[in-house]
Amino acid sequence: MKKIDNIKLITVGDLLKELKKYEKKHWDWNVEISTDKPIGEDDDLPCIIIGMGLDEDGDLRIEIEEEWADGGDYYVAEFLEHLRDFDHATRVYLAGGGLLFSIDNRGGIFAATEDDDTLICDASVFGEYQEEPTLRISESDINDRVDTVRKINSSDRKGTIALVSLTAVILFGLCYNVYALIAHSTRHAVWENIGGVVLCVVLLIVCGGTLFYSKDK
């Protein structure tokens, strides 16, 4: 849990009020953050917003990453749209690279940079948090899993083909025995044909059920 006893955090309302100044003319400008301590390896890179949500204290936690990272790169209109989902009195802070930041609002929150079409704000570190380790899967593991899935799928296809072929043979046997009964063939006794019909029906039910559940699976 973060400690903010001596930290003054701005609110969602403060951000909305500031961003509305740029909503009409600069709605497509990117929003960036300049932190007093780097959250990555490069000291000179600004940060971008990659997501946000309420924390366990009811404060709005905005996740940030270095600009080169594969992040969200929120622009003004998008940032405003997300902020409007929260109560105006909700306090706001930033989190990234294991550090917590408060947004500075001395003399205004954002500064416009015409050359880059961006709004940038300053943020000061006030705490730390424990980053959860990211589970990384090696390329060889991925290839092994893909091969395993392919083998399973191939085996399933072969089994299905064999079952369909068997079903066709049983259906032919059923048709033959029914025809023999109707035609009163003397080649086999009547009880043999009746037994053949019953056996084929049972086998068809078994095969049909197996095919149905294999597809559902």
N, C-alpha and C positions, 0 to 999 in steps of 0.2 A: 504494500500500500504506500502511495506517495505521501510525503509530508509537505504541507503547504501552509503551515501556521504563520510563517513570516513572509509569505509570498503573495503579492497582489496579482491576481489573474484577471485578464479582460473577459468580457462576456460575449455570448453569441450576438447580443444586441449591438455591442460595440463594433463587431466585425461587419454586421449587416449595414449599419449606418455608414461606415467608411466605404464599403464596397459599392453601395448604391450610387455613389458619386461617379463611378466608372461604368455603370451597368449599360447605359445607352450608347456611348461612343466607343467604349473599350471593352465590350462584353466578351470578346474573343482573346483578350490578353491573358497570358499565363500568370499564375500566382506562384511566386518563389519566396524562399525564406533564407535569410543570411544569419547563421548561428555564430555565437561568439566562441564556440568550440566545435571542431569538426566531428561529424558522426561517422566518417569513413577515413580513407587513406589520404584524400586530397584536401588540403586546407582551403583552397581557393574556390572550390565548387559550391554554388548555392544548393539549397535543397528544394524538393518539390513535394507536393502532397500526394499520398497514395491511398488514403482512406481515412475514415473517422467513425467514431461511435462513443457512446456513453460508457464510462468506467464504473467500477463498483461504488464509487462515491457520488455518482450522478453528474460528474463533470465530463465535458466533451474532450475526448482524447483524439488529437489529429496526428496520424502517423505520417512521418516524412522520411525521405531517402535522398541520397545525393542525386544530383541532376542526371548523371550518366546512367544511373540504375534503371532497370525496367519497371518504372513506376507509372502512376496515373497522370501526373502533369495536369492538375486541375486548371481550368481557365475561369475567368471571373464569373460568367453566367452559371457555369456548372457548380462552382463553389457556393454561390448564392442559393442555388436551388437546393443543395444539400443542407446548408445552414438553416433554411426556413423550416426544416423538419424538427428543429429543436426549440425549446423555450428560450426567449430572449435573455432571461436571467441566468442561464446556464454558463458556468465558468469554463474557460477554454485553455488548454495547454497543448504543447507539442511533444511527441515522443519519437526518437529515432536513434539507432546505434547504441542503445543502452543508456541514453541520456534523456532527461526531461527538460523542457524549455518553456519559459513564459514569453509571451509576445509583448514586446515593448510598445508603448503607446504615447511616449513623450513627444509632443508636437505632431501627433497623428500616427496612424498605424502603418499605412502604405506609402511608398514613394514610387512614382512612375518613371520608368526608363524608356523613353521614346525609341531609342536605337534598337532595343530588343523586344519591344512590345510586351513588356512585363510589368507587373506590380510586385514589389519586393518589400518585405517587412523584416525587422530585426528581432532576434530572439536570444534570450539569455538563459544559460543552463542553471537549474536550481536543484537538480537531483539526479538519481540514477535508478535504473531498474534492471532486472535480470532478463536478458534475452533468452528466449526459448531456442534450443538447438534445432537447426534445420536438418531434416532427414534427407540425405543425399544418396541417390542410387546410381551406381556406376553404369557405364555404357555396356559393359560385359554382362552385368546382372540383368539389364533390360533385354539384351539379345537372348540370354538364356531363357528368360520368361516368355519371350515371343516364340522361341523355338518350341518350348513346352506346350504352349497354347496351340500352335500349329499342329503338333503331333496329336494332341487330344482331339482337335477338330477333324483331322484327317481320319483318325480311328473312328470317330462318331459317324462320319460320312460313309465309311466302308460298312459299318454295322447297319446303317439305315438302308443302304443299297441292298445288302444281303437279306434284310428283313422284308423289304418290298418285293424282292424276287421270290422269296418263300411264300409270301402272301398271294402272289399271282399264281403260283403252282397249286396252292391249296384251293384257291377260287376255281381254277380249272377242274380240280378233282370234284369239287362240289357240283359244278355244272354238269360234269359227266355222270355222276351218280343220280342227279335229279332227272337227267334225260333218260337214263337207263330205266328208272322207275316209270316214267311217263310212257316210254316206248315198250315197256314190258319185255326188255331184252332177256333172252334165255342164256346169255353168256355167264351171268352170275345169278345166284339166288337172290330173291327179293330182300331177305334179311341182310345180305351183304351190302346191297345198295343203301338200305336204310341206315345201317351202321356207318357206312362211308359218309352219308350226308351228315349224320350227327357228329362224327369225328371232325369233318371239315368245318362245320359251324363252330365247334369248340375251339379249334385251332385258329380260325379267323378272328374270333373274339379275343383270344390271347394275343395274336399278332397286332390286331387293331389297337388294343389297349396299350401294348408296348410302344407302338409308333406314336400314339397320342401323347403319352407321358414323356417320351423322349423329346418331342417337339416343345412341350410345355416347359420342360427343364431347360 
